[in-house]
Amino acid sequence: MALRLAKHVSLIPRSPPARVGSSIYLSPQAGRIKLPSRGLRPISSLQISRMPVGFFRKSTLGTKFKWRQRCYSSDESAPMVDPNRPDLFYHLLAPPTPMSSSLPAFGLSFISKPPYSADSSVIIGWLPAASEGEGQEAGLNDFKENPKFRKILHEAIQSGLREDVDDIQRNGALQLQSGWMHINDERNIPALNRVGDPDDIIASVLVEDSKILAETYQAMPAYRICTVDGVTQLTEGLAKKLKELLEQAMSEEQVLSR
């Protein structure tokens, strides 16, 4: 049990958390693999082939995207699902988007329902869906984070800790007893008795008498929504809380869009 807990939670006895700077940048992607024209590689593989602009313009008028049907669904309105992350969906967004005023983009989301706007808070971030030429591919450096999602992410984690919805975080506090505890991203769990990479430390929280003090929650500015290990991945209880808040946000956006 101790091994499992330590793999999921970085335990730091008593001393306050180091405030890591935000100078870390998204690493360039290496070893790209050529993909068939108009194909799609999931973000878990950090690579996605973009459609030529001409194809996008022609296809949007015809309303059918053959590559979407070939990959995952015959329903034109259905998002594409990441085969390695069934909780991660790719929504094709027509321009303008936060990425471009004239080119389409993929909006990544944990919600399968299409967002009500291209800058919806339920969108994790965006990847380009079209390029000016054939064969160009989008990698990690092309991912653009949505700051609205980051705000909901921290709100969900802090609320989840306050409501004690996650067994892993609760057991981590029991193991630590007192001190500062890191909340780590599950995509890259640190080794036993090691502190995780700054990119993967979502936040820190104070533990006293084996209880998490949610009001001491401190978001870590160096945390990256998307790294070479993929996009945000939370422990089960916190992931459910995040989805709950995202669905709430989508309902509010639906009302505003009427």
C-alpha positions in Angstrom: 0.0 0.0 0.0 2.8 2.4 0.9 4.4 1.9 -2.5 1.2 2.7 -4.3 0.6 5.8 -2.3 4.1 7.2 -2.8 3.8 6.6 -6.5 0.8 8.8 -6.7 1.5 11.5 -4.2 4.8 13.3 -3.5 5.2 13.7 0.2 7.3 16.5 1.6 7.7 16.6 5.3 6.7 19.9 7.0 8.6 22.4 4.8 6.6 24.7 2.6 6.3 24.0 -1.1 8.9 25.5 -3.4 7.4 28.0 -5.8 8.7 26.9 -9.1 9.0 29.5 -11.8 7.1 29.3 -15.0 10.1 29.5 -17.3 9.8 25.8 -18.5 8.7 25.7 -22.1 7.0 23.0 -24.2 9.8 20.8 -25.6 10.1 20.4 -29.3 8.9 17.0 -30.6 11.4 14.6 -31.9 11.1 11.6 -34.2 7.9 12.5 -36.0 6.3 9.8 -38.1 4.8 10.5 -41.5 1.0 10.0 -41.5 -1.4 9.4 -44.4 -2.9 12.6 -45.8 -5.8 13.9 -43.7 -5.2 11.2 -41.0 -5.2 11.8 -37.3 -2.7 10.8 -34.6 -4.0 11.2 -31.0 -2.4 13.8 -28.6 -1.2 10.8 -26.6 1.2 10.2 -29.4 1.8 14.0 -29.6 1.3 14.2 -33.3 -1.6 15.1 -35.6 -1.7 15.4 -39.4 -3.4 18.5 -40.6 -5.7 18.8 -43.6 -4.8 21.2 -46.4 -6.8 24.4 -46.3 -8.4 23.7 -49.7 -9.7 20.3 -48.5 -11.2 21.9 -45.4 -13.0 24.5 -47.3 -14.3 22.0 -49.8 -15.3 19.5 -47.2 -17.2 22.0 -45.0 -19.4 22.9 -47.9 -20.0 19.2 -48.6 -20.6 18.6 -44.8 -18.8 15.2 -44.9 -15.4 14.4 -43.5 -14.5 11.0 -44.9 -11.4 10.7 -42.6 -13.6 11.2 -39.5 -15.9 8.5 -40.6 -13.0 6.2 -41.4 -11.4 6.7 -38.0 -14.1 6.6 -35.4 -17.7 7.3 -36.2 -20.3 7.5 -38.9 -22.0 10.4 -37.1 -20.8 13.6 -38.6 -21.4 15.5 -35.3 -19.6 13.0 -33.2 -16.1 13.9 -31.9 -13.1 11.7 -32.5 -12.0 9.7 -29.5 -8.3 9.2 -28.5 -7.8 5.4 -28.7 -5.3 5.6 -25.8 -7.4 8.0 -23.7 -11.1 7.1 -24.0 -11.9 10.1 -21.8 -10.4 12.5 -24.3 -12.3 13.9 -27.3 -11.3 15.9 -30.4 -13.9 18.4 -31.6 -13.4 19.9 -35.1 -14.0 23.7 -34.8 -14.7 25.9 -37.7 -12.8 29.3 -37.8 -12.5 31.7 -36.2 -10.8 29.9 -33.3 -8.3 31.1 -30.6 -5.6 29.5 -32.9 -6.6 31.2 -36.2 -9.1 33.6 -37.7 -9.2 31.6 -40.9 -8.2 28.0 -40.2 -10.0 25.2 -38.4 -8.8 23.7 -35.2 -9.3 20.6 -33.0 -10.7 21.5 -29.6 -9.6 18.8 -27.0 -12.1 18.1 -24.3 -13.1 15.6 -21.6 -16.7 16.2 -22.6 -18.0 14.3 -25.6 -20.7 16.9 -26.4 -19.6 19.6 -28.9 -18.7 22.9 -27.2 -21.0 25.9 -27.7 -18.2 28.1 -28.8 -14.6 27.8 -30.0 -13.3 29.3 -26.8 -15.5 27.4 -24.4 -14.1 26.8 -21.0 -14.7 23.0 -21.4 -12.0 22.9 -24.1 -8.6 21.9 -22.7 -6.7 23.4 -25.5 -6.4 23.5 -29.3 -4.4 21.9 -32.1 -4.4 23.1 -35.7 -6.6 21.1 -38.0 -5.5 22.5 -41.3 -2.3 23.7 -42.9 -1.4 25.7 -46.0 0.4 22.6 -47.5 0.2 18.9 -47.7 1.8 16.5 -45.2 2.5 19.0 -42.5 2.0 17.7 -39.0 1.1 19.3 -35.6 3.2 18.4 -32.6 3.5 19.4 -29.0 4.7 22.9 -29.8 1.5 23.5 -31.7 -0.8 22.9 -28.7 -2.4 26.0 -27.3 -3.7 25.8 -23.8 -7.0 27.2 -22.8 -6.6 29.4 -19.6 -10.4 29.1 -18.9 -9.9 25.3 -18.5 -6.9 25.7 -16.2 -9.1 27.8 -13.8 -11.8 25.1 -13.7 -9.1 22.4 -13.2 -7.8 24.0 -10.1 -11.3 24.8 -8.8 -12.3 21.1 -9.3 -9.2 19.8 -7.5 -9.5 22.1 -4.6 -13.3 21.3 -4.3 -12.6 17.6 -4.6 -10.0 17.8 -1.8 -12.4 19.8 0.4 -15.1 17.2 -0.2 -12.7 14.3 0.3 -13.8 12.6 -3.0 -10.4 10.9 -3.8 -9.1 7.8 -2.1 -5.5 8.3 -3.3 -5.2 11.9 -2.0 -6.9 10.9 1.3 -4.5 7.9 1.8 -1.5 10.1 0.9 -2.5 12.5 3.7 -2.8 9.6 6.1 0.7 8.4 5.2 2.2 11.9 5.5 0.4 12.9 8.7 1.8 16.5 8.6 3.5 18.6 6.0 3.1 19.8 2.4 1.8 17.3 -0.2 2.1 17.6 -3.9 -0.9 16.8 -6.1 0.8 15.1 -9.1 -0.5 14.5 -12.6 -1.1 10.8 -13.2 0.4 10.9 -16.7 3.9 10.8 -15.1 3.9 9.4 -11.6 7.2 10.1 -9.7 9.3 7.3 -8.5 9.1 6.2 -4.9 10.3 9.0 -2.5 11.0 11.3 -5.4 9.5 14.7 -6.2 7.7 14.8 -9.6 8.8 16.9 -12.5 7.7 20.6 -12.2 5.6 20.1 -15.4 3.6 17.4 -13.6 3.0 19.0 -10.2 -0.5 20.5 -10.4 -0.6 22.0 -6.9 0.5 21.6 -3.2 -1.6 21.5 -0.1 -0.9 21.4 3.6 -1.7 18.3 5.7 -2.2 18.5 9.4 -3.0 15.5 11.6 -3.5 13.4 8.4 -6.2 15.8 7.2 -5.9 17.8 4.0 -6.5 21.6 4.5 -8.1 22.5 1.2 -7.9 26.2 2.0 -4.1 26.0 1.8 -4.3 24.8 -1.9 -1.6 26.4 -4.0 -1.6 26.0 -7.7 1.9 25.5 -9.2 2.6 27.9 -12.0 5.1 25.6 -13.7 2.4 22.9 -14.3 1.8 22.1 -17.9 -1.6 21.0 -19.2 0.1 19.2 -22.1 3.6 17.6 -22.1 5.3 14.7 -23.9 3.3 12.4 -21.7 0.0 13.7 -22.8 -2.7 16.0 -21.4 -3.9 16.3 -17.8 -4.8 13.0 -16.2 -6.2 13.0 -12.6 -6.8 10.3 -10.0 -10.3 8.8 -10.3 -12.1 10.9 -7.7 -10.6 14.2 -8.8 -11.3 13.3 -12.5 -15.0 12.8 -11.7 -15.1 16.1 -9.9 -13.5 17.9 -12.8 -16.0 16.3 -15.3 -18.8 17.5 -13.0 -17.6 21.1 -13.0 -17.0 21.0 -16.8 -20.6 19.8 -17.4 -21.8 22.6 -15.1 -19.8 25.1 -17.1 -21.2 23.7 -20.4 -24.8 24.0 -19.1 -24.2 27.7 -18.2 -22.7 28.3 -21.6 -25.7 26.7 -23.2 -28.0 29.2 -21.4 -25.9 32.1 -22.5 -25.8 31.0 -26.1 -29.6 31.1 -26.4 
